[in-house]
Amino acid sequence: MKLDDLFVRKDMYSFITIVTPQIAEDWLQANTHNRELRESRVNYFIGEIKAGRWRLTHQGIAFGSNRVLLDGQHRLWAIALSGASVPVLVVVNVPPDSLEAIDVAMRSVADILTLDGSVGKVSKHMLSTLRAMFVTTPRRRSPGEERDLLVRHFDAVHFADEAISSARMPGVATAVIRGVLARAWYSADLDRLREFAQAMQTCSNEGPVGLLIQYLIRNRGGAHGYGQRVDTYRRTARALSAFLNGEQLSRLYPCDRELFPLPEEAQPAVA
């Protein structure tokens, strides 16, 4: 059964079929933006097939109505590599947005958003930056909500991840630092933000950056709970604000309000 044959119908439907290695290889052509292949999981399925323990269950192969393989890449690779044919449940024309509810216990949010395809490949690094942008107002968000936020703030997140991807000292190039930079992307001069990021990465000991570096070094071995992340966020925002405004600080205190509001958080002008 060729891949094209699956999409003759337009409705969502399912069937059970014997998947051969040749069929598996053909169907893997639809594996266009899946999560990274986990070799250990493929090897597990190969072992089950060769030991005769493969069983037909409600879990199988799923193709979206957009002709993308949504679920089952590890099974298909195992069939293709094992050289054996096994029975599999196949579901076709699954709505792509159903991905958020597929195998959520085993998929990371980064996996789910990558499969969604709306923002390309999503790394855990990007998600940590996005979440740090909202560290002072935390709440549990669904993969769909995080997808919408990442689509909205993708350029800001990408800028922050590129600007401060590493540093000379551990505990400096953190998600919280990148989260503040991502917020500042909307209102600050980008060249000045790059200068700040460069100073952070080289662990400058001058001005507000130096005070922030000293704070990060002092607290590197301390608690890493929610309160510590918020305190780091607020001190980073204060240091960045002072850096951008050419302000000299004798002490680095945490700011008491959001210094870099997002466009949707900006207060409307009072008439």
C-alpha positions in Angstrom: 0.0 0.0 0.0 1.6 3.2 -1.2 1.5 6.5 0.8 -0.6 8.2 -1.8 -3.2 5.4 -1.6 -4.0 6.4 2.0 -5.3 9.8 1.1 -7.9 8.8 -1.5 -10.5 9.4 1.2 -11.0 12.7 2.9 -12.6 11.6 6.1 -10.7 10.3 9.2 -10.7 6.5 9.0 -8.8 3.6 10.4 -7.9 0.1 9.4 -5.6 -2.8 10.3 -3.0 -4.0 7.9 0.2 -6.0 7.7 3.0 -3.4 7.3 6.1 -4.8 5.5 9.5 -3.2 5.6 8.9 -1.8 2.1 5.6 -0.2 3.2 7.3 1.2 6.3 10.0 2.8 4.2 7.4 4.3 1.8 5.3 5.7 4.7 8.4 7.2 6.3 8.4 9.7 3.4 5.6 11.5 5.4 8.0 11.9 8.4 8.8 15.5 7.3 9.0 17.4 10.6 8.8 14.9 13.4 10.6 14.9 16.7 14.2 13.6 16.8 14.4 9.8 16.4 15.3 8.0 19.6 17.5 5.1 18.7 16.8 3.3 22.0 13.1 3.3 21.3 13.6 1.9 17.8 15.9 -0.8 19.1 13.2 -1.7 21.7 10.6 -2.2 19.0 13.1 -4.2 16.9 13.8 -6.5 19.8 10.0 -7.0 20.4 9.5 -7.9 16.7 12.4 -10.3 16.5 11.4 -12.0 19.8 7.9 -12.5 18.6 6.4 -10.2 21.2 4.9 -7.6 18.8 1.2 -7.3 19.6 -1.6 -5.5 17.7 -2.9 -2.7 20.0 -4.8 0.5 19.8 -1.5 2.3 19.3 -0.1 2.3 15.8 0.5 4.7 13.0 -1.3 8.1 12.5 -1.2 10.4 9.5 -2.6 13.9 9.6 -4.9 15.3 7.0 -1.9 17.4 5.9 -0.2 14.1 4.9 2.3 14.4 7.7 3.2 11.4 9.9 1.9 12.4 13.3 2.6 9.2 15.3 4.5 6.0 14.8 7.9 6.9 13.3 9.7 4.7 15.8 7.5 1.7 14.9 7.9 2.3 11.2 11.7 2.5 11.5 11.7 -0.7 13.6 9.7 -2.5 11.0 11.9 -1.3 8.1 15.1 -2.3 10.0 13.9 -5.6 11.4 13.1 -7.0 7.9 9.8 -8.4 9.4 6.2 -7.7 8.6 3.7 -7.1 11.5 0.1 -6.1 11.9 -0.5 -2.4 12.7 -3.5 -0.2 13.3 -3.4 2.8 10.9 -5.4 6.0 11.3 -5.5 8.4 8.4 -6.6 12.1 8.1 -6.2 12.9 11.8 -6.7 16.7 12.3 -3.2 18.1 12.7 -4.2 20.1 15.8 -5.0 16.8 17.6 -1.3 16.4 18.0 -1.4 18.2 21.3 -3.3 15.2 22.8 -1.3 12.3 21.2 1.0 10.4 23.4 1.6 13.4 25.7 3.1 11.3 28.5 6.0 10.4 26.2 6.4 13.6 24.1 8.0 16.7 25.4 6.3 20.0 24.6 9.2 20.7 22.2 8.4 17.5 20.4 4.7 18.4 20.1 5.4 21.9 18.8 7.9 20.6 16.3 5.4 18.2 15.0 2.8 21.0 14.9 5.0 22.6 12.2 3.8 26.2 12.8 7.2 27.4 14.0 9.6 24.9 12.6 11.9 22.9 14.8 11.5 23.8 18.5 14.2 23.2 21.0 14.0 22.9 24.7 16.3 25.9 24.8 13.8 28.0 23.0 11.0 26.9 25.3 13.0 27.7 28.4 13.6 31.2 27.1 9.9 31.7 26.3 8.8 30.4 29.8 11.4 32.7 31.4 9.7 35.7 29.8 6.8 35.0 32.1 8.6 33.9 35.2 7.1 36.6 37.4 3.5 35.5 36.4 3.8 31.7 36.3 1.0 29.3 35.4 0.8 26.0 33.7 0.1 26.4 30.0 -1.0 23.8 27.5 1.2 23.0 24.5 -1.4 24.9 22.4 -1.0 28.0 24.5 2.8 27.8 24.4 2.7 27.3 20.6 0.6 30.5 20.3 3.1 32.4 22.5 6.1 31.1 20.6 4.5 32.1 17.3 3.8 35.6 18.7 7.2 36.0 20.2 9.4 33.9 18.0 11.6 36.7 16.7 12.3 37.9 20.3 13.1 34.4 21.6 15.3 33.7 18.6 17.2 37.0 19.1 17.8 36.2 22.8 18.9 32.6 22.1 21.4 33.8 19.5 22.6 36.8 21.5 23.6 34.9 24.6 24.1 31.2 23.8 27.1 30.7 26.1 29.3 32.4 28.7 32.7 32.0 30.2 31.2 31.1 33.6 28.4 28.6 34.4 25.2 30.2 35.6 25.4 33.3 33.3 23.9 32.2 30.0 20.6 31.1 31.7 17.0 31.0 30.5 16.2 33.9 32.9 18.8 36.1 31.4 17.6 35.3 27.9 14.0 35.8 28.9 14.8 39.4 30.0 16.6 40.0 26.7 13.7 38.6 24.7 11.3 41.0 26.4 13.6 44.0 25.8 13.7 43.1 22.1 10.4 44.9 21.7 11.5 48.3 23.1 15.3 48.6 23.2 17.9 49.3 20.6 19.0 45.9 19.3 22.7 46.9 18.9 22.7 47.9 22.6 21.1 44.6 23.6 23.9 42.8 21.7 26.5 44.8 23.6 24.9 43.9 26.8 24.8 40.2 25.8 28.4 40.3 24.7 29.4 41.9 28.1 27.5 39.1 29.9 29.1 36.4 27.8 32.6 37.7 28.5 31.7 38.2 32.2 32.6 41.9 32.2 33.3 43.4 35.7 32.3 46.9 34.8 29.1 48.9 35.4 25.7 47.3 35.9 26.8 44.2 34.0 29.6 43.7 36.5 27.2 44.0 39.4 24.9 41.4 37.8 27.8 39.0 37.1 28.9 39.3 40.8 25.3 38.6 41.9 25.1 35.5 39.6 28.5 34.2 40.8 27.5 34.6 44.5 24.2 32.8 44.0 25.4 30.1 41.5 25.6 27.5 44.2 22.5 28.6 46.1 18.9 27.7 45.8 17.4 27.4 42.3 13.8 27.5 43.2 11.0 29.9 42.0 11.9 32.7 44.3 15.6 32.7 43.2 14.5 32.8 39.5 12.3 35.7 40.1 15.0 37.6 42.0 17.5 36.9 39.2 14.9 38.1 36.6 14.3 41.3 38.5 17.9 42.1 39.1 18.7 41.3 35.4 16.0 43.6 34.2 17.3 46.4 36.5 20.9 45.9 35.3 19.8 45.9 31.7 17.7 49.0 32.1 20.7 50.8 33.8 23.0 49.6 31.0 20.7 50.9 28.3 20.2 54.3 30.0 23.9 54.8 30.8 23.1 54.8 34.5 25.7 53.9 37.1 24.7 51.8 40.1 26.4 51.4 43.4 24.2 48.4 44.3 22.1 46.1 42.2 18.6 45.8 43.7 15.7 43.9 42.1 13.2 46.1 40.2 9.7 46.3 41.7 7.8 46.4 38.4 8.1 45.0 34.9 10.6 47.2 33.1 10.2 45.6 29.7 6.5 45.0 29.1 5.4 43.1 26.0 3.2 44.8 23.5 0.1 43.1 24.8 1.0 44.1 28.4 1.5 47.8 27.7 -0.9 50.1 29.5 -3.2 52.1 27.2 -2.5 55.8 27.1 -4.7 57.9 29.4 -6.7 60.6 27.5 
